[in-house]
Amino acid sequence: MERLEPLGKRVEIYVSERHHFTTDTILLADFAKAKKTDKAVDLGTGCGTIPLLWAREDPPCEISAVEIQEEAVDLLTKSIEHNLENGIENARNISPLCCDLRELRDKLPFGYHTLVVSNPPYKPEGTGLKNPDSSKTAARHETACTIDDVCRAASDLLQFSGRFCLCLRPERLCDVTEALRRHDLEPKRLRFVQQRRDKAPKLFLLEARRGSKKGFLTVEPTLFIEDESGGISDEMKQIYGSYKEAYL
């Protein structure tokens, strides 16, 4: 069953039980700090949450939304049409592409983009229990692509000094760092996310730059989802922005 959900500032997104979004997606969209001049790619965009979140403000001048699952691409296409009908002209900047991210040559220009983002599957193939729903398995397990595939695609797409931003679970940090460096992407900015102060980090956000010198990683202050009283932290309220009007 498809339904519309508000993202704030009159932007809405079509989601389904199979294709929806989580807090991780919202955090990554904010962490990437996209600029109007960026030529951006969202690898594994799902139903297109990150491009549509960007469309609330001044989005990148070009956004290619890459997704292998046709059902998810159809949802994004509907969302773009719906938002354009409602006067959200920024939705024109989004171009859906139904494609395997391992087969992007001749579909997107290599060495051209300034920003790539990805919220990749967080479990390595062969670990954990798999959901019988293949779309959910692809989102959580490296069945359709590995972290190495994602890093290779990002490196191919980015121009020199272009930025690659991703989020993953802390147990994958070493795997991610190794994969980034294999593909000439140097980690430059890292931030951990915790539910609250007495819990271990549940997520990390990482920015790498293509062709940059090794070293000089900046570790930013931890982002806390909850405040000391158990409510939504002030910073999370800022990140949610107008989206919080419907959900907080």
C-alpha positions in Angstrom: 0.0 0.0 0.0 1.5 3.3 -1.1 0.9 6.5 0.9 2.1 10.1 1.0 4.2 11.4 3.9 5.2 15.0 4.5 8.9 16.0 4.6 8.2 19.6 5.5 7.8 22.9 3.6 5.1 21.3 1.4 7.4 18.6 0.1 5.8 15.1 0.2 7.1 11.6 -0.6 5.4 8.4 -1.7 6.4 5.5 0.5 5.3 1.9 0.9 5.8 -0.9 3.4 8.8 -2.1 1.3 10.3 1.3 0.5 10.4 4.0 3.2 13.0 5.8 5.2 14.6 6.0 8.6 16.3 8.5 10.8 19.6 7.4 9.3 18.5 8.8 6.0 17.5 12.2 7.4 20.9 12.4 9.3 22.8 11.7 6.1 21.0 14.3 4.1 21.9 16.9 6.7 25.5 15.7 7.3 26.3 16.0 3.5 25.6 19.7 3.6 24.7 19.9 -0.1 25.2 23.2 -1.9 23.3 24.7 -4.8 26.4 24.4 -7.0 26.8 20.6 -6.3 26.3 18.0 -9.0 25.1 15.2 -6.8 24.4 11.5 -6.9 22.5 9.5 -4.3 23.6 5.8 -4.7 20.8 3.5 -3.6 18.3 6.3 -3.2 15.4 3.9 -2.4 12.2 6.0 -2.7 14.3 9.2 -3.1 14.2 10.6 0.5 17.5 12.4 0.4 16.9 14.2 -3.0 13.4 15.2 -1.8 14.7 16.4 1.6 17.2 18.6 -0.3 14.3 19.9 -2.5 12.9 21.6 0.6 15.7 24.2 0.5 18.2 25.2 -2.2 19.0 21.8 -3.7 22.1 20.8 -5.7 21.7 22.0 -9.3 21.8 18.4 -10.5 20.7 15.3 -8.5 20.9 11.8 -10.0 19.0 9.3 -7.8 20.3 5.8 -8.6 18.3 2.8 -7.5 18.3 -0.8 -8.7 14.7 -1.7 -7.5 12.1 -0.6 -10.1 9.3 -0.3 -7.5 11.3 2.2 -5.5 12.1 4.2 -8.7 8.4 4.3 -9.6 7.7 5.8 -6.1 10.3 8.5 -6.6 9.0 9.3 -10.1 5.5 9.7 -8.6 6.8 11.9 -5.8 8.6 14.2 -8.3 5.4 14.5 -10.4 3.3 15.1 -7.3 5.6 17.8 -5.9 5.8 19.6 -9.3 2.0 19.6 -9.4 2.1 21.3 -6.0 4.5 24.0 -7.1 7.7 22.5 -5.7 9.9 23.5 -8.7 13.1 22.2 -7.0 11.8 18.7 -7.7 12.9 19.3 -11.3 16.5 19.0 -10.2 16.0 15.3 -9.4 16.6 12.7 -12.2 15.8 9.0 -11.2 17.9 6.3 -12.7 17.0 2.6 -12.4 20.4 1.0 -12.6 22.8 -1.3 -10.8 25.5 1.0 -9.3 28.1 -1.4 -10.5 27.1 -0.6 -14.1 27.0 3.2 -14.2 29.6 3.7 -17.0 27.9 5.4 -20.0 24.8 6.1 -17.8 26.3 8.9 -15.7 29.5 11.0 -16.4 32.6 9.8 -14.6 34.9 12.3 -12.9 32.2 15.0 -13.1 30.2 15.1 -9.8 31.1 17.1 -6.7 29.0 15.1 -4.2 28.0 11.5 -3.8 26.0 10.2 -0.9 24.9 6.6 0.1 23.2 4.8 2.9 24.5 1.3 1.9 23.4 -2.1 3.3 24.7 -2.3 6.8 25.2 -6.1 7.1 27.9 -8.0 5.2 26.7 -10.9 3.0 26.6 -14.1 5.0 25.8 -12.5 8.4 22.6 -12.1 10.3 19.1 -13.3 9.6 17.7 -12.3 6.2 14.2 -11.0 5.7 12.2 -13.2 3.2 11.2 -9.9 1.4 14.0 -9.5 -1.2 13.7 -5.7 -1.2 14.3 -5.5 2.5 17.2 -8.0 2.2 18.8 -5.8 -0.4 18.5 -2.7 1.9 20.1 -4.5 4.9 22.5 -7.1 3.4 25.2 -6.8 0.8 23.3 -9.0 -1.7 23.0 -6.4 -4.5 26.3 -4.6 -3.8 29.2 -4.5 -1.3 30.7 -1.5 0.5 33.6 -1.9 -2.0 31.2 -1.6 -4.9 29.7 1.5 -3.4 33.1 3.1 -2.8 34.3 2.3 -6.3 31.2 3.8 -7.9 31.6 7.0 -5.8 35.2 7.3 -6.8 34.4 6.9 -10.5 31.7 9.5 -10.3 33.5 12.2 -8.4 35.9 14.8 -9.7 39.1 15.5 -7.9 38.4 16.7 -4.3 34.7 15.7 -4.7 33.0 14.6 -1.5 31.5 11.2 -0.7 29.3 11.0 2.4 27.9 7.8 3.8 26.4 6.4 7.0 26.9 2.9 8.5 27.0 1.0 11.7 30.1 1.4 13.9 31.2 -2.2 13.5 31.8 -1.5 9.7 34.1 1.5 10.2 37.3 -0.4 9.5 35.8 -2.1 6.4 34.6 1.3 5.2 38.0 3.0 5.7 39.8 0.2 3.9 37.4 0.3 1.0 37.6 4.1 0.7 41.3 4.1 0.5 41.4 1.3 -2.1 39.5 3.7 -4.3 41.4 6.9 -3.7 38.8 8.3 -1.2 40.4 9.7 2.0 38.2 10.0 5.2 38.2 13.6 6.3 35.2 14.1 8.6 33.6 11.6 11.1 30.7 11.9 13.4 29.2 9.2 15.7 25.5 9.1 16.6 24.2 7.8 19.9 20.7 7.3 21.1 21.6 8.8 24.5 24.8 9.4 26.6 24.7 6.0 28.4 24.5 4.0 25.1 27.3 3.1 22.6 27.2 4.7 19.2 24.6 3.2 16.9 25.8 4.9 13.6 28.6 6.9 12.1 28.5 9.5 9.4 31.7 9.9 7.3 32.8 12.2 4.6 35.7 11.3 2.3 37.4 13.3 -0.5 38.6 11.9 -3.8 42.4 12.3 -4.3 43.0 14.0 -1.0 46.2 13.5 1.1 46.1 10.8 3.7 45.4 11.7 7.3 44.0 14.8 9.0 40.7 13.2 9.9 38.4 15.5 11.9 36.2 13.8 14.5 33.2 15.9 15.2 31.2 16.0 18.6 28.9 13.1 19.0 25.3 13.6 17.9 22.8 12.6 20.5 19.3 11.6 19.4 17.8 12.1 22.9 18.4 14.7 25.6 19.0 13.9 29.3 15.2 13.8 29.9 14.6 11.2 27.2 13.1 13.7 24.7 14.3 14.6 21.3 17.5 16.6 21.6 17.7 20.2 20.4 20.1 19.3 17.6 17.8 16.6 16.3 15.0 19.1 16.3 17.1 21.4 14.2 18.0 18.6 11.8 14.4 17.4 11.4 13.5 21.0 10.6 10.0 21.5 9.4 9.7 17.7 9.0 9.2 17.6 12.8 5.9 19.4 12.6 4.3 16.2 11.5 6.3 13.7 13.5 7.5 15.1 16.8 
